[in-house]
Amino acid sequence: MSKQNSAIYQKISEKRRNLEQLKQFKQLTEELNLNLDEISQQINKMKNGTESVALILQNWQRVIQSISLASLGLLKYQQQQQKDDELYPETLIRINLNDENDNIDVDEEEEEVEEEVQEIVE
């Protein structure tokens, strides 16, 4: 009888250890799940950031060309008009070519820029 009891207690002890290991495994799995969700959110943020950088880099060639145009215009103006003390670069206007729905905003921006240029010139 004592051999049966000790065998039963040994099985119960083994089952409890297995249960503790399963609880630990479940807890670690939940922590891993939370960590993976957090990593997923961070990757989405990085993806959005890289899309913004890609958009900026696409427009970089146009920015360089605009700066070059303004510099050349100022140089030509300076060569023609050496008498004036104040020289201004060529007026540049931004136009969004990607989306036709943004034309309203571009028109408003153009008007604001033109007003600012007029104020500076006057």
QUIFEN-V620450 format. One line per field, one symbol per residue. psi: psi as a letter, one per 30 degrees, with the letter a starting at -180 (. if undefined). A space follows every 10 residues. Layout:
psi = ???
//
This chain:
psi = efeeeeeeee eeeeeeeeee eeeeeeeeee eeeeeeeeee eeeeeeeeee eeeeeeeefe eeeeeeeeee eeeeeeeeee ifekekkklk kkkkkjfekf fgeeeeeeee eeeeeeeeee e.
//
